[in-house]
Amino acid sequence: MQTVAAFTDTYLPTVNGVTYTIQTWRERWEDRGGRMDVVYPGTDEYDPESGEHPARSVRFPFYEGFRAAVPSVPSAVRDADVVHAHTPFALGLSALYLSRRIDAPLVASYHTPTAEYADYLAGGPAATAIEGAAKRYERLYFARADAVVVPSDPAGDHLRDIGVDTRIEVVPNGVDVDTFRPVDDAGFRETYGLPDGPLVGYTGRHGFEKELPDIIPAVAAADTDATLVFGGDGPARDALEAAAAEHDVDARFLGFLPREDLPAFYSSLDAFLFPSPVETQGLVALEANACGTPVVGVDAGALSDTVVDGVTGYRFPPGDAAAFADAIDRTLAERDRLSTNCLDRRDAVSVEHAVDRLGDVYDGL
Protein backbone atom coordinates (compact mmCIF):
# COMPACT_ATOMS: atom_id res chain seq x y z
CA MET A 1 0.00 0.00 0.00
CA GLN A 2 1.28 3.45 -0.91
CA THR A 3 2.20 6.25 1.45
CA VAL A 4 -0.04 9.19 0.53
CA ALA A 5 0.33 12.87 1.42
CA ALA A 6 -3.10 14.52 1.29
CA PHE A 7 -3.45 18.33 1.22
CA THR A 8 -6.76 20.07 1.92
CA ASP A 9 -8.00 23.60 2.57
CA THR A 10 -10.93 22.34 4.67
CA TYR A 11 -10.67 19.95 7.60
CA LEU A 12 -11.74 19.51 11.19
CA PRO A 13 -13.28 21.11 13.16
CA THR A 14 -15.25 22.20 10.07
CA VAL A 15 -17.68 19.39 9.23
CA ASN A 16 -18.68 19.02 5.59
CA GLY A 17 -18.56 16.50 2.77
CA VAL A 18 -14.90 17.12 1.96
CA THR A 19 -13.80 16.68 5.57
CA TYR A 20 -15.88 13.52 5.93
CA THR A 21 -14.52 12.05 2.70
CA ILE A 22 -10.89 12.69 3.64
CA GLN A 23 -11.42 11.23 7.11
CA THR A 24 -13.10 8.05 5.92
CA TRP A 25 -10.67 7.47 3.06
CA ARG A 26 -7.77 7.95 5.46
CA GLU A 27 -9.20 5.52 8.01
CA ARG A 28 -9.93 2.85 5.41
CA TRP A 29 -6.54 3.33 3.71
CA GLU A 30 -4.73 2.83 7.00
CA ASP A 31 -6.95 -0.17 7.86
CA ARG A 32 -5.59 -1.76 4.68
CA GLY A 33 -1.98 -1.20 5.74
CA GLY A 34 -1.25 2.06 3.94
CA ARG A 35 -0.44 5.49 5.31
CA MET A 36 -2.29 8.69 4.46
CA ASP A 37 -1.08 11.86 6.20
CA VAL A 38 -3.15 15.04 5.99
CA VAL A 39 -1.89 18.65 5.75
CA TYR A 40 -4.67 21.10 6.62
CA PRO A 41 -5.34 24.66 7.89
CA GLY A 42 -4.54 24.63 11.60
CA THR A 43 -6.82 26.11 14.25
CA ASP A 44 -6.76 26.25 18.04
CA GLU A 45 -10.16 24.54 18.02
CA TYR A 46 -8.77 21.18 16.87
CA ASP A 47 -5.88 19.13 18.25
CA PRO A 48 -4.17 17.09 15.52
CA GLU A 49 -3.77 13.35 15.81
CA SER A 50 -0.81 11.35 14.54
CA GLY A 51 -0.41 11.87 10.81
CA GLU A 52 -2.33 15.18 10.82
CA HIS A 53 -0.15 18.23 10.11
CA PRO A 54 -1.63 21.72 10.68
CA ALA A 55 -0.43 24.64 8.56
CA ARG A 56 -0.59 28.24 9.75
CA SER A 57 -3.90 29.77 8.73
CA VAL A 58 -6.24 32.75 9.12
CA ARG A 59 -10.01 32.99 9.03
CA PHE A 60 -11.40 33.24 5.48
CA PRO A 61 -13.63 36.36 5.56
CA PHE A 62 -16.02 35.46 2.74
CA TYR A 63 -17.17 31.98 3.77
CA GLU A 64 -18.01 31.20 7.38
CA GLY A 65 -16.20 28.21 8.89
CA PHE A 66 -13.34 28.13 6.39
CA ARG A 67 -9.73 29.17 6.89
CA ALA A 68 -7.01 30.25 4.46
CA ALA A 69 -3.76 28.37 5.02
CA VAL A 70 -0.23 29.54 4.35
CA PRO A 71 1.28 27.11 1.80
CA SER A 72 3.66 24.74 3.53
CA VAL A 73 5.11 21.24 3.22
CA PRO A 74 5.87 19.46 6.52
CA SER A 75 9.01 17.36 6.45
CA ALA A 76 6.99 14.36 7.67
CA VAL A 77 5.21 13.99 4.31
CA ARG A 78 8.26 14.21 2.04
CA ASP A 79 8.50 10.41 1.79
CA ALA A 80 5.14 10.09 0.00
CA ASP A 81 4.64 7.72 -2.93
CA VAL A 82 1.57 9.67 -4.08
CA VAL A 83 0.56 13.29 -3.42
CA HIS A 84 -3.19 13.90 -3.31
CA ALA A 85 -4.55 17.47 -3.48
CA HIS A 86 -8.12 17.96 -2.29
CA THR A 87 -7.97 21.65 -3.25
CA PRO A 88 -6.45 23.63 -6.11
CA PHE A 89 -5.75 26.63 -3.90
CA ALA A 90 -3.32 27.40 -1.05
CA LEU A 91 -2.43 23.93 0.18
CA GLY A 92 -3.09 22.57 -3.29
CA LEU A 93 -0.08 24.61 -4.40
CA SER A 94 1.92 22.94 -1.64
CA ALA A 95 0.83 19.57 -3.02
CA LEU A 96 1.94 20.55 -6.51
CA TYR A 97 5.30 21.74 -5.18
CA LEU A 98 5.87 18.52 -3.21
CA SER A 99 4.97 16.25 -6.13
CA ARG A 100 7.53 18.02 -8.33
CA ARG A 101 10.15 18.15 -5.56
CA ILE A 102 10.05 14.40 -4.80
CA ASP A 103 9.01 13.26 -8.30
CA ALA A 104 5.78 11.65 -7.08
CA PRO A 105 2.52 11.57 -9.06
CA LEU A 106 -0.06 14.23 -8.23
CA VAL A 107 -3.72 13.23 -7.90
CA ALA A 108 -6.16 16.14 -7.64
CA SER A 109 -9.70 15.68 -6.31
CA TYR A 110 -12.44 17.92 -7.64
CA HIS A 111 -14.80 18.39 -4.70
CA THR A 112 -16.25 21.86 -5.18
CA PRO A 113 -17.22 23.87 -8.30
CA THR A 114 -15.38 27.00 -7.17
CA ALA A 115 -16.86 29.16 -9.93
CA GLU A 116 -20.33 28.65 -8.44
CA TYR A 117 -19.25 30.46 -5.26
CA ALA A 118 -18.34 33.73 -6.98
CA ASP A 119 -21.38 35.49 -5.48
CA TYR A 120 -19.80 35.12 -2.04
CA LEU A 121 -17.00 37.43 -3.13
CA ALA A 122 -18.86 39.96 -5.26
CA GLY A 123 -22.10 40.67 -7.09
CA GLY A 124 -23.14 41.59 -10.62
CA PRO A 125 -20.41 41.92 -13.29
CA ALA A 126 -17.68 41.39 -10.68
CA ALA A 127 -19.12 37.96 -9.85
CA THR A 128 -19.05 37.05 -13.56
CA ALA A 129 -15.40 38.10 -13.79
CA ILE A 130 -14.52 36.07 -10.69
CA GLU A 131 -16.37 33.05 -12.06
CA GLY A 132 -14.41 33.26 -15.31
CA ALA A 133 -11.12 33.61 -13.45
CA ALA A 134 -11.99 30.62 -11.27
CA LYS A 135 -12.64 28.43 -14.30
CA ARG A 136 -9.35 29.46 -15.90
CA TYR A 137 -7.50 28.73 -12.68
CA GLU A 138 -9.15 25.31 -12.32
CA ARG A 139 -8.13 24.47 -15.88
CA LEU A 140 -4.52 25.52 -15.25
CA TYR A 141 -4.22 23.66 -11.96
CA PHE A 142 -5.82 20.39 -13.02
CA ALA A 143 -3.71 20.36 -16.18
CA ARG A 144 -0.68 19.91 -13.92
CA ALA A 145 -2.06 16.81 -12.20
CA ASP A 146 -1.31 13.28 -13.34
CA ALA A 147 -4.92 12.28 -12.68
CA VAL A 148 -8.05 14.11 -11.57
CA VAL A 149 -10.50 12.31 -9.29
CA VAL A 150 -14.18 13.32 -9.50
CA PRO A 151 -17.06 11.88 -7.46
CA SER A 152 -19.54 11.69 -10.35
CA ASP A 153 -19.77 11.71 -14.14
CA PRO A 154 -21.36 15.21 -14.27
CA ALA A 155 -18.40 16.60 -12.31
CA GLY A 156 -16.05 15.09 -14.87
CA ASP A 157 -18.14 16.49 -17.71
CA HIS A 158 -17.86 19.96 -16.17
CA LEU A 159 -14.08 19.78 -16.09
CA ARG A 160 -13.95 18.62 -19.72
CA ASP A 161 -16.30 21.46 -20.66
CA ILE A 162 -13.89 24.06 -19.24
CA GLY A 163 -10.98 22.50 -21.11
CA VAL A 164 -9.36 20.08 -18.64
CA ASP A 165 -7.78 17.31 -20.69
CA THR A 166 -5.99 15.48 -17.86
CA ARG A 167 -6.96 11.86 -17.23
CA ILE A 168 -10.22 11.95 -15.20
CA GLU A 169 -11.26 9.07 -12.94
CA VAL A 170 -14.66 8.71 -11.23
CA VAL A 171 -14.19 7.74 -7.59
CA PRO A 172 -17.41 8.16 -5.56
CA ASN A 173 -16.84 9.63 -2.11
CA GLY A 174 -18.55 6.63 -0.56
CA VAL A 175 -20.80 6.18 2.47
CA ASP A 176 -19.96 4.38 5.70
CA VAL A 177 -22.82 1.89 5.41
CA ASP A 178 -22.00 0.41 8.82
CA THR A 179 -22.97 3.77 10.32
CA PHE A 180 -25.60 4.92 7.84
CA ARG A 181 -28.32 2.28 7.97
CA PRO A 182 -32.02 2.22 8.88
CA VAL A 183 -32.51 2.68 12.64
CA ASP A 184 -35.44 3.17 14.99
CA ASP A 185 -36.25 6.88 14.95
CA ALA A 186 -38.66 6.99 17.93
CA GLY A 187 -36.01 8.20 20.36
CA PHE A 188 -34.83 10.85 17.90
CA ARG A 189 -38.34 12.22 17.44
CA GLU A 190 -38.83 12.37 21.19
CA THR A 191 -35.46 14.02 21.84
CA TYR A 192 -36.09 16.78 19.30
CA GLY A 193 -39.83 17.16 19.92
CA LEU A 194 -40.85 16.08 16.42
CA PRO A 195 -44.49 15.14 15.83
CA ASP A 196 -45.91 11.90 14.50
CA GLY A 197 -46.76 11.84 10.84
CA PRO A 198 -44.78 12.53 7.66
CA LEU A 199 -41.45 14.33 7.94
CA VAL A 200 -39.45 15.83 5.09
CA GLY A 201 -36.20 17.72 5.41
CA TYR A 202 -32.55 18.43 4.84
CA THR A 203 -29.33 18.41 6.82
CA GLY A 204 -26.02 20.00 5.95
CA ARG A 205 -24.54 23.44 5.56
CA HIS A 206 -27.15 26.19 5.07
CA GLY A 207 -25.29 27.94 2.25
CA PHE A 208 -27.04 30.28 -0.18
CA GLU A 209 -25.45 28.46 -3.12
CA LYS A 210 -27.53 25.38 -2.21
CA GLU A 211 -30.83 27.17 -3.01
CA LEU A 212 -32.37 25.86 0.23
CA PRO A 213 -35.12 28.53 0.41
CA ASP A 214 -36.67 26.78 -2.64
CA ILE A 215 -37.71 24.02 -0.24
CA ILE A 216 -40.22 26.21 1.61
CA PRO A 217 -42.73 27.09 -1.17
CA ALA A 218 -42.50 23.53 -2.51
CA VAL A 219 -43.48 22.04 0.85
CA ALA A 220 -46.23 24.65 1.16
CA ALA A 221 -47.60 23.68 -2.27
CA ALA A 222 -47.39 19.91 -1.77
CA ASP A 223 -50.67 18.05 -1.25
CA THR A 224 -49.27 15.97 1.60
CA ASP A 225 -49.25 17.71 4.97
CA ALA A 226 -45.71 17.10 6.27
CA THR A 227 -43.52 18.69 8.91
CA LEU A 228 -40.30 20.18 7.52
CA VAL A 229 -37.10 19.52 9.49
CA PHE A 230 -33.70 21.17 9.00
CA GLY A 231 -30.49 19.88 10.52
CA GLY A 232 -27.28 21.90 10.28
CA ASP A 233 -26.75 25.64 10.15
CA GLY A 234 -25.16 28.38 8.07
CA PRO A 235 -25.63 31.85 6.59
CA ALA A 236 -28.94 31.03 4.84
CA ARG A 237 -30.74 30.02 8.05
CA ASP A 238 -32.34 33.44 8.63
CA ALA A 239 -33.71 33.41 5.09
CA LEU A 240 -35.11 29.91 5.64
CA GLU A 241 -36.85 30.91 8.87
CA ALA A 242 -38.31 34.00 7.22
CA ALA A 243 -39.58 31.99 4.24
CA ALA A 244 -41.16 29.39 6.54
CA ALA A 245 -43.01 32.13 8.40
CA GLU A 246 -44.11 33.79 5.15
CA HIS A 247 -45.53 30.52 3.73
CA ASP A 248 -46.93 29.30 7.07
CA VAL A 249 -44.89 26.08 6.91
CA ASP A 250 -44.30 24.05 10.07
CA ALA A 251 -40.47 24.06 9.93
CA ARG A 252 -38.27 22.82 12.76
CA PHE A 253 -34.62 23.93 12.93
CA LEU A 254 -32.50 21.47 14.91
CA GLY A 255 -29.07 23.07 14.42
CA PHE A 256 -25.92 21.02 13.97
CA LEU A 257 -26.57 17.38 14.85
CA PRO A 258 -24.01 15.02 16.40
CA ARG A 259 -22.81 12.65 13.71
CA GLU A 260 -24.11 9.69 15.71
CA ASP A 261 -27.64 11.18 15.43
CA LEU A 262 -27.60 11.45 11.64
CA PRO A 263 -28.76 7.86 10.87
CA ALA A 264 -31.80 8.45 13.08
CA PHE A 265 -32.40 11.83 11.43
CA TYR A 266 -32.36 10.29 7.94
CA SER A 267 -34.45 7.31 9.08
CA SER A 268 -37.10 9.64 10.52
CA LEU A 269 -37.61 11.38 7.17
CA ASP A 270 -40.06 10.19 4.56
CA ALA A 271 -38.15 12.21 1.95
CA PHE A 272 -34.86 14.07 1.92
CA LEU A 273 -35.15 17.38 0.02
CA PHE A 274 -32.11 18.59 -1.90
CA PRO A 275 -32.44 21.55 -4.31
CA SER A 276 -28.69 22.33 -4.53
CA PRO A 277 -27.45 22.72 -8.14
CA VAL A 278 -23.76 22.99 -7.16
CA GLU A 279 -23.03 19.49 -5.86
CA THR A 280 -20.20 17.40 -7.31
CA GLN A 281 -21.86 14.30 -5.83
CA GLY A 282 -24.22 15.18 -2.99
CA LEU A 283 -22.95 12.89 -0.25
CA VAL A 284 -25.86 13.59 2.09
CA ALA A 285 -28.24 12.25 -0.56
CA LEU A 286 -26.37 8.94 -0.57
CA GLU A 287 -26.29 8.88 3.25
CA ALA A 288 -30.08 9.29 3.21
CA ASN A 289 -30.44 6.50 0.64
CA ALA A 290 -28.25 4.20 2.74
CA CYS A 291 -30.73 4.73 5.59
CA GLY A 292 -33.60 3.81 3.26
CA THR A 293 -34.79 7.38 2.69
CA PRO A 294 -35.57 8.47 -0.89
CA VAL A 295 -34.38 11.86 -2.15
CA VAL A 296 -36.20 14.63 -3.96
CA GLY A 297 -33.36 16.38 -5.77
CA VAL A 298 -32.90 19.06 -8.39
CA ASP A 299 -32.16 17.83 -11.90
CA ALA A 300 -28.88 19.76 -12.10
CA GLY A 301 -25.23 19.17 -11.33
CA ALA A 302 -24.31 15.83 -9.83
CA LEU A 303 -27.80 15.24 -8.44
CA SER A 304 -28.88 14.46 -12.01
CA ASP A 305 -26.72 11.37 -11.56
CA THR A 306 -26.89 10.73 -7.81
CA VAL A 307 -30.71 10.69 -7.63
CA VAL A 308 -31.95 7.88 -9.88
CA ASP A 309 -35.33 9.17 -11.00
CA GLY A 310 -38.14 6.81 -10.05
CA VAL A 311 -35.69 4.43 -8.34
CA THR A 312 -34.10 6.19 -5.36
CA GLY A 313 -36.33 9.27 -5.48
CA TYR A 314 -37.50 11.87 -7.96
CA ARG A 315 -35.89 14.90 -9.63
CA PHE A 316 -37.41 18.24 -10.60
CA PRO A 317 -36.29 21.08 -12.94
CA PRO A 318 -34.31 23.89 -11.28
CA GLY A 319 -36.46 26.75 -10.00
CA ASP A 320 -39.78 24.97 -10.66
CA ALA A 321 -41.63 25.06 -7.33
CA ALA A 322 -44.71 23.26 -8.70
CA ALA A 323 -42.59 20.41 -10.06
CA PHE A 324 -40.67 20.29 -6.76
CA ALA A 325 -43.98 19.96 -4.88
CA ASP A 326 -45.20 17.26 -7.27
CA ALA A 327 -41.94 15.31 -6.81
CA ILE A 328 -42.41 15.49 -3.02
CA ASP A 329 -45.95 14.10 -3.33
CA ARG A 330 -44.86 11.29 -5.66
CA THR A 331 -41.99 10.34 -3.37
CA LEU A 332 -44.21 10.22 -0.28
CA ALA A 333 -46.83 8.19 -2.14
CA GLU A 334 -44.20 5.65 -3.28
CA ARG A 335 -42.03 5.79 -0.18
CA ASP A 336 -42.00 2.03 0.57
CA ARG A 337 -40.99 1.02 -2.97
CA LEU A 338 -38.33 3.71 -3.25
CA SER A 339 -36.95 2.84 0.19
CA THR A 340 -36.49 -0.80 -0.83
CA ASN A 341 -34.62 0.32 -3.95
CA CYS A 342 -32.35 2.53 -1.85
CA LEU A 343 -31.44 -0.31 0.49
CA ASP A 344 -30.71 -2.62 -2.46
CA ARG A 345 -27.98 -0.17 -3.59
CA ARG A 346 -26.11 0.12 -0.27
CA ASP A 347 -23.05 -1.92 -1.34
CA ALA A 348 -22.64 0.10 -4.53
CA VAL A 349 -22.39 3.39 -2.60
CA SER A 350 -20.19 2.10 0.24
CA VAL A 351 -16.89 3.75 1.19
CA GLU A 352 -15.19 0.36 0.82
CA HIS A 353 -16.09 0.36 -2.86
CA ALA A 354 -14.84 3.95 -3.14
CA VAL A 355 -11.46 3.11 -1.57
CA ASP A 356 -11.13 0.12 -3.92
CA ARG A 357 -11.45 2.56 -6.82
CA LEU A 358 -9.04 5.02 -5.20
CA GLY A 359 -6.47 2.24 -4.84
CA ASP A 360 -6.86 1.42 -8.54
CA VAL A 361 -6.07 5.06 -9.42
CA TYR A 362 -2.98 5.10 -7.21
CA ASP A 363 -1.80 1.76 -8.60
CA GLY A 364 -2.25 3.01 -12.15
CA LEU A 365 0.13 5.89 -11.45
N, C-alpha and C positions, 0 to 999 in steps of 0.2 A: 504494500500500500504506500502511496506517495505521501511525502510531507508537503503540506499545502500552506501557503501564507495568504490569508484572506484579508482584504482591506475594505473597510466600509465607512461611509460618512454617517450612518445611523446605527445605533446599538443601544444596549441597555444603559440607563433605565427607561429609555423610550421604547414603548411596546407598539410594534406595527408588523406588517407582513414581512418586511425585509429582515427585521430583527429576529422574528420567529423562524424564518427560513434558515438564516445563518446559524442560529442556535441548534436547530434540529439536524441540519446537515452535519455540523461539527460533531454533535453527540454520536450520530450514527457512523460517521467516518472513523471516529476514534474507537467505537465499539468493534469495528472491523479490523482494528490494528493499525490504522493510519494515524497521522497527526495533522491537525488543522488549527494553526494559530490564527488569532484575529487581532488586527490593528484597527482601532476605533477612536472616535473623539472622546477624550477623557472628561470626567465630571466628578465632583466631590460626592455626588449622590449615588455613585456605584463603585464598589470595591472589586477590582479585577481578580479573577481566579487564575490559576495556572494556565498559561497559554493565551491569556488575554493581555494585550499591550496597549494602554491608553496613550494617545497623542495629545499634546497641548491643544486646547480648543477654546472658543468663545461662543457665546449664545448667538444664534443666527436670528437677526431681527425680523425677518419677513415671514417666518414659518414657525409657529409655536412648537416647542419641544425638540427642535433640531439645533445642532451645534456645528460650527464651522471649525474644522481641525487644521492645524498647521501641518503641512506635508512633512512626514518623517518616516524613517525606516529603522525600526529597532534592530539591533545586532542579532537578537534571538531568532529572527526569521530569515536570516541571510543564507540558511542552508536548505531553503525550500527546493523541491523538485518542480512544483507548479506554483505560479502566482495567480491568485484569483481576485479580481477587482469587482466589488459589488457597487461601485460608483465610478462615474467618469471624472469626478471633480477632485477636490483636494487630495484625499487619500488615494483616489484612483491614480493620480499623477505619481504618488509614491510607489504604487504597484507597478506602473509602467517603468519607472526608474529602476526598481529592483529587478524586474524581469530582464532588462537590458544589461544591468550590472553583473548578474550571475548567470546570464545566458539560459534562463528558464522560460518555458512557454507562458504566455499571458492569456488567461481566460477572463473574459469580461461578462458579467451578468447584466442583463437589461431588466431592471426591476420597475423603473418609474419613467413615464413619458415626460421628461423634464419640460418640454415645450408647452405642455398643457398647464403648467403652473405659472405661466408668465404673468397672469393677472394678479398674482401675489406681490409682484414687484412693481407693476405699473398698470395703468389703464389706457384705453384707446390706442392710438397709433404707436405709443411706446411699447405696449404689450405685444403688438404685432412684430415690432422690431426685435424685441427680446425673444419671442418665439422663433423667429427666423435665425437669430444668432445661436439659440440653443440647438436647433436642428443641425446647423453647420458644425457646431462643436461636437455633437454626438457622432456625426459622420466622421470627423477627423479622429476622434478618440478610438472609436470601434475599428477603424481601419488599421490601427496599430496593434490590435489584439490578434492572437493566433486562432482563437475561436470565440464566438459570442454565444452565450447561453441565454435563451429566452424561455419564459414559462408557458408560452402558448403560440400557436401558429399565427394568430393576428398580430402578436407582438413582433414576430419575425417579419411578417409582411410589412409592418410599419417601417422597420429598419431598412428593408430593401427599397421601399418607396422613397426614402430620403437619401438613397445612394450608398448604403453600406453594402460592400461586396465581400466582406470577410465571411468565412465559413460560419453558418448559423446552426446551432443545435437546440432542439426543443427539449428542455429538462423541466418538467412540472415541479413546482415548489414542494408539493407533497403534503399530506395530512398525517398526523400521528393518529392512526385509527385505533390504537390502544386507548388513547385518551378520548378522542371524539367518536362517540358511539351513543346509541339511544340509551337514555337513563330515565329513571322515574323523576318527574318534574314537580311532584306534589310539594316537596319541601322547599323547592325554589320559589314556587308561587306563594307559599305561605310566608317565606322570609321577606319577599319583596312586596307583599300585599297585592298580588295580582289576582284578578277575579277569575271565576270559572268561565268557560266559554272560549270561543276562538281568540287566538292571539296572533298578531302579525308584527313583524318588527325587523330591526337592524341592530348590529353592534359593530363597533369600529370607530375610527377617527371621524369626528364630525367636521370634515373639511368642505369648504364651499365647492371645490372642484368635483366633489362626488354627487352634486345635484340632489342632496338629501331632502331639501324642502319640497321636491316633486312628490315625495311620498304622501304628504298631508292631503292635498286635494284628491289624490287617487283613492286613498282610504275613505275619504268623505263621500266620494262618488260610488264606491263599491256597494253592491246590493247586500252583501253579508255584513252584519253588524259585528265588528271585531274590535278588540282593544289593541291599540298600537303601543309597542314597547321599544324604547331605544336604550341600548347599552353603549358605553363609551362616552366620549366628550370631545370638545374641540371648538374652534371659532364659530362654527355655524349653529351652535346650540341655541343661542338667543333667537335666531331667525326661525328655527324649528318650533320653539315654544310659542313664538308670536303667530306662526302659521296655524298651529294646532288650535290656538284660542280663536283665531279668525274663522276657521272652518268648523268650530265646535266638535273637534275630534278628541276622543278620550285617549290621550297620549301620556304614557308614563316614562319618565326619564330616570334611569337607574344609575347613571354615572359609570365610571370605569368598574368593570367586574373582575374579581379575581379569576385567574385563568382556570382554576379548578371548578369555577361555577359555569364556565362557558358551555360544556356539554348539556347541562340542565337548562341553560338559557335556550340553546338551539332546540332541544327536545320539547320545550314548552311551546314553541311556535308552531302554528299550522302552516305558515309561509314566511320565508325570509325575503325581505324586500330590498332590492339592490339596484338603484337607478344610475350608478356611477359609470360614466362613459370613458373614464381614464384608466381603467384597470389593465394591467398587463397579464393578469390571470384572475384575480378575485379570489384570494385564498379563503376568505370567510364564507364564500358561497360553497366551496368544497367542504369546509368544516361543517356547515349546516347539512349538506347532503350526507356526509358521513354519519350524522346523527339521525338520519331519516327524514330530514326536513326539506321539502322542495323549495326552489328559489324562483321568485318573480324578478327577472333581471332585464335591464335595458338591452336592446339589440344593437350594441355598439361596443367597440373595443374588444377586449378579450372575452367579455361576457357573451358575445355572439357565439363563442366556442365553448366556454365553460358551462353555460346553461343549455342543456340539450332540450330543445323545444318539444313539449309534449311527453318527455321522458323523465327529466329530473326537475321540471318546472315549466314555466312559460316565459317568453320574451315579449317585449312591447317596443314600438318605435320611440326613439328619443323625443321627449317633450310632448308626448301624446297622453294627456291625463286620462282620457276616456278609455284608451287602449290599455293603459296601466291598470285602471280599475277593473276592466274586463278580465285581464290576465290574473288579477287577484281572485276574482270570483271563480274563474275556471280552476285555478290551483286549489282553492278551498273545496270546491265540489269534487275534485278528483284526488284529494289528499292521500287517501289510502293507497291507490295505485301508484302514484308518483313516489310516495315514500318507499314502497317496495323496490321500485326501480333504483332509487338512490342507494339503498342498502346493498343491492346486487353489484354496485360499482365500487364498493369500498376498497377492494384490493387494487384496482386500477389507479386510484388516487392516493395511495399510501405513500408515506415518505420513504419507505424501504424501496419501493419501485423507483422513486425519484433519485435516490442515492445510487441505485444500480446504474441508471442512465448517466449520472454525474461521473461515476467511475469509468464508464465507457468513453466519455469525452476525455478525461485525463489520460487514460491508457492510449487513446488515439493520438495524443500529442507527444 
